Amino acid sequence: MSTTLDAQDSRFEDATGSQSDASNPGRVLPAFARPFGFAMWLLVTGVVGAVASFLLLYERVRLWNDPEHVTACDVNPWVSCGEVMQSWQAATFGFPNIFLGVVGFPLLIGVAVTLLAVGGRVPSWYYMGLQAGVVFAFAFSTWLWYSAVFSIGVLCPYCMIVWSAVIPLFVVTTARNVMHGVIPASEGVKRVTREWWWVAVVVIYLLVIGSILLNFSEAVTYAF
């Protein structure tokens, strides 16, 4: 076969079933960087994102049919899916952003199922394409977060569920691809990625939560 496989082929299973780095047999990869663990990460985040996206689609259709419809996530003036859906940012590319999630997350589930079926053995371009997709998803989600918090001034609960899925999806996929050589990196970078990837997830979550608490302090006071 002319297409070389991902660096996955240079790894091997040890006696315990844990995948290790062929250049350092004593170094066991994190669970998420092994075929089964990584596929499960994709599957879980894909399902969470898909559920939130289809809930958004349902509410969007209800609003199209009845402009007076009050969505299930219209909680108060600061937390309202309906308000966010009326903003121009909700149709960034000329069509509702919801469609990106409705298509993208089921595709992600399909990728997860494929990796489970073949044990992660797919050409390197497959992982590169996945990386490009999650980079776009993370960048777009970051822009939507910024718009909701600093521009629109209203939060969409279902949208935040999508954010919560995209954040670990991006970090874990990037970390996995760095450790497997899909993304070229030095041994030092690989070591830091392997040991501290979870810090990136925590920091991003804290930044999002902190920005919401600071910019929606009135809403927090109102709620309590």
Contacts in CASP RR format, 6 or more apart in sequence:
PFRMAT RR
TARGET T0000
AUTHOR 0000-0000-0000
METHOD contacts of the structure
MODEL  1
MSTTLDAQDSRFEDATGSQSDASNPGRVLPAFARPFGFAMWLLVTGVVGA
VASFLLLYERVRLWNDPEHVTACDVNPWVSCGEVMQSWQAATFGFPNIFL
GVVGFPLLIGVAVTLLAVGGRVPSWYYMGLQAGVVFAFAFSTWLWYSAVF
SIGVLCPYCMIVWSAVIPLFVVTTARNVMHGVIPASEGVKRVTREWWWVA
VVVIYLLVIGSILLNFSEAVTYAF
3 123 0 8 1.000
3 125 0 8 1.000
4 123 0 8 1.000
4 124 0 8 1.000
5 121 0 8 1.000
5 122 0 8 1.000
5 123 0 8 1.000
5 124 0 8 1.000
6 120 0 8 1.000
6 121 0 8 1.000
6 122 0 8 1.000
6 123 0 8 1.000
6 124 0 8 1.000
6 126 0 8 1.000
6 127 0 8 1.000
6 180 0 8 1.000
6 182 0 8 1.000
7 124 0 8 1.000
7 180 0 8 1.000
7 181 0 8 1.000
7 182 0 8 1.000
8 35 0 8 1.000
8 120 0 8 1.000
8 121 0 8 1.000
8 180 0 8 1.000
9 121 0 8 1.000
10 22 0 8 1.000
10 23 0 8 1.000
11 19 0 8 1.000
11 20 0 8 1.000
11 21 0 8 1.000
11 22 0 8 1.000
11 29 0 8 1.000
11 180 0 8 1.000
12 19 0 8 1.000
12 20 0 8 1.000
12 22 0 8 1.000
13 19 0 8 1.000
13 20 0 8 1.000
14 20 0 8 1.000
14 25 0 8 1.000
14 28 0 8 1.000
18 28 0 8 1.000
18 29 0 8 1.000
18 34 0 8 1.000
19 28 0 8 1.000
19 29 0 8 1.000
19 33 0 8 1.000
19 34 0 8 1.000
19 35 0 8 1.000
20 26 0 8 1.000
20 27 0 8 1.000
20 28 0 8 1.000
20 29 0 8 1.000
21 27 0 8 1.000
21 29 0 8 1.000
21 179 0 8 1.000
29 179 0 8 1.000
29 194 0 8 1.000
30 179 0 8 1.000
30 194 0 8 1.000
30 197 0 8 1.000
31 37 0 8 1.000
32 38 0 8 1.000
32 41 0 8 1.000
32 172 0 8 1.000
32 175 0 8 1.000
32 176 0 8 1.000
33 175 0 8 1.000
33 176 0 8 1.000
33 179 0 8 1.000
33 180 0 8 1.000
33 194 0 8 1.000
35 115 0 8 1.000
35 116 0 8 1.000
35 119 0 8 1.000
35 120 0 8 1.000
35 121 0 8 1.000
36 116 0 8 1.000
36 119 0 8 1.000
38 115 0 8 1.000
38 120 0 8 1.000
38 172 0 8 1.000
38 173 0 8 1.000
38 176 0 8 1.000
39 112 0 8 1.000
39 113 0 8 1.000
39 115 0 8 1.000
39 116 0 8 1.000
39 119 0 8 1.000
39 120 0 8 1.000
40 112 0 8 1.000
40 116 0 8 1.000
41 168 0 8 1.000
41 169 0 8 1.000
41 172 0 8 1.000
41 173 0 8 1.000
42 108 0 8 1.000
42 109 0 8 1.000
42 111 0 8 1.000
42 112 0 8 1.000
42 115 0 8 1.000
42 169 0 8 1.000
42 173 0 8 1.000
43 109 0 8 1.000
43 112 0 8 1.000
43 113 0 8 1.000
43 116 0 8 1.000
45 108 0 8 1.000
45 165 0 8 1.000
45 166 0 8 1.000
45 168 0 8 1.000
45 169 0 8 1.000
46 105 0 8 1.000
46 106 0 8 1.000
46 108 0 8 1.000
46 109 0 8 1.000
46 112 0 8 1.000
46 165 0 8 1.000
46 169 0 8 1.000
47 105 0 8 1.000
47 109 0 8 1.000
48 161 0 8 1.000
48 164 0 8 1.000
48 165 0 8 1.000
49 101 0 8 1.000
49 105 0 8 1.000
49 161 0 8 1.000
49 162 0 8 1.000
49 165 0 8 1.000
49 166 0 8 1.000
50 101 0 8 1.000
50 102 0 8 1.000
50 105 0 8 1.000
50 106 0 8 1.000
50 108 0 8 1.000
50 109 0 8 1.000
51 161 0 8 1.000
52 158 0 8 1.000
52 159 0 8 1.000
52 161 0 8 1.000
52 162 0 8 1.000
52 165 0 8 1.000
53 98 0 8 1.000
53 101 0 8 1.000
53 102 0 8 1.000
53 105 0 8 1.000
53 158 0 8 1.000
53 162 0 8 1.000
54 102 0 8 1.000
55 72 0 8 1.000
55 158 0 8 1.000
56 81 0 8 1.000
56 85 0 8 1.000
56 98 0 8 1.000
56 156 0 8 1.000
56 158 0 8 1.000
56 159 0 8 1.000
57 98 0 8 1.000
57 99 0 8 1.000
57 102 0 8 1.000
59 69 0 8 1.000
59 71 0 8 1.000
59 72 0 8 1.000
59 73 0 8 1.000
59 81 0 8 1.000
59 82 0 8 1.000
59 85 0 8 1.000
59 158 0 8 1.000
60 85 0 8 1.000
60 96 0 8 1.000
60 98 0 8 1.000
62 69 0 8 1.000
62 71 0 8 1.000
63 69 0 8 1.000
63 71 0 8 1.000
63 82 0 8 1.000
63 85 0 8 1.000
71 80 0 8 1.000
71 81 0 8 1.000
71 82 0 8 1.000
71 85 0 8 1.000
72 81 0 8 1.000
73 79 0 8 1.000
73 80 0 8 1.000
73 81 0 8 1.000
73 82 0 8 1.000
73 156 0 8 1.000
73 157 0 8 1.000
73 158 0 8 1.000
74 80 0 8 1.000
74 81 0 8 1.000
74 82 0 8 1.000
74 83 0 8 1.000
75 157 0 8 1.000
76 219 0 8 1.000
76 222 0 8 1.000
76 223 0 8 1.000
77 154 0 8 1.000
77 219 0 8 1.000
78 153 0 8 1.000
78 154 0 8 1.000
78 155 0 8 1.000
78 216 0 8 1.000
78 218 0 8 1.000
78 219 0 8 1.000
78 222 0 8 1.000
79 154 0 8 1.000
79 155 0 8 1.000
79 156 0 8 1.000
79 157 0 8 1.000
79 219 0 8 1.000
80 154 0 8 1.000
80 155 0 8 1.000
80 156 0 8 1.000
81 156 0 8 1.000
81 157 0 8 1.000
81 158 0 8 1.000
81 159 0 8 1.000
82 156 0 8 1.000
83 152 0 8 1.000
83 154 0 8 1.000
84 90 0 8 1.000
84 148 0 8 1.000
84 152 0 8 1.000
84 154 0 8 1.000
84 155 0 8 1.000
84 156 0 8 1.000
84 159 0 8 1.000
85 96 0 8 1.000
85 156 0 8 1.000
87 147 0 8 1.000
87 152 0 8 1.000
89 97 0 8 1.000
89 144 0 8 1.000
89 147 0 8 1.000
89 148 0 8 1.000
89 151 0 8 1.000
89 152 0 8 1.000
90 96 0 8 1.000
90 97 0 8 1.000
90 98 0 8 1.000
91 97 0 8 1.000
92 140 0 8 1.000
97 140 0 8 1.000
97 144 0 8 1.000
100 140 0 8 1.000
101 162 0 8 1.000
105 165 0 8 1.000
108 169 0 8 1.000
111 130 0 8 1.000
114 122 0 8 1.000
115 122 0 8 1.000
124 182 0 8 1.000
127 177 0 8 1.000
127 180 0 8 1.000
127 182 0 8 1.000
128 177 0 8 1.000
128 182 0 8 1.000
130 173 0 8 1.000
131 173 0 8 1.000
131 174 0 8 1.000
131 177 0 8 1.000
131 182 0 8 1.000
131 183 0 8 1.000
134 166 0 8 1.000
134 169 0 8 1.000
134 170 0 8 1.000
134 173 0 8 1.000
134 174 0 8 1.000
135 170 0 8 1.000
135 174 0 8 1.000
137 166 0 8 1.000
137 169 0 8 1.000
137 170 0 8 1.000
138 166 0 8 1.000
138 167 0 8 1.000
138 169 0 8 1.000
138 170 0 8 1.000
141 162 0 8 1.000
141 163 0 8 1.000
141 166 0 8 1.000
141 167 0 8 1.000
144 159 0 8 1.000
144 163 0 8 1.000
145 163 0 8 1.000
145 208 0 8 1.000
145 211 0 8 1.000
148 154 0 8 1.000
148 155 0 8 1.000
148 156 0 8 1.000
148 159 0 8 1.000
149 155 0 8 1.000
149 211 0 8 1.000
149 212 0 8 1.000
149 215 0 8 1.000
149 216 0 8 1.000
150 211 0 8 1.000
150 215 0 8 1.000
153 215 0 8 1.000
153 216 0 8 1.000
155 212 0 8 1.000
155 216 0 8 1.000
163 208 0 8 1.000
164 205 0 8 1.000
167 201 0 8 1.000
167 204 0 8 1.000
167 205 0 8 1.000
167 208 0 8 1.000
168 201 0 8 1.000
171 197 0 8 1.000
171 200 0 8 1.000
171 201 0 8 1.000
171 204 0 8 1.000
172 197 0 8 1.000
172 201 0 8 1.000
174 183 0 8 1.000
175 193 0 8 1.000
175 194 0 8 1.000
175 197 0 8 1.000
175 200 0 8 1.000
176 182 0 8 1.000
177 183 0 8 1.000
178 185 0 8 1.000
178 189 0 8 1.000
178 190 0 8 1.000
178 193 0 8 1.000
179 190 0 8 1.000
179 193 0 8 1.000
179 194 0 8 1.000
181 190 0 8 1.000
185 193 0 8 1.000
213 220 0 8 1.000
END
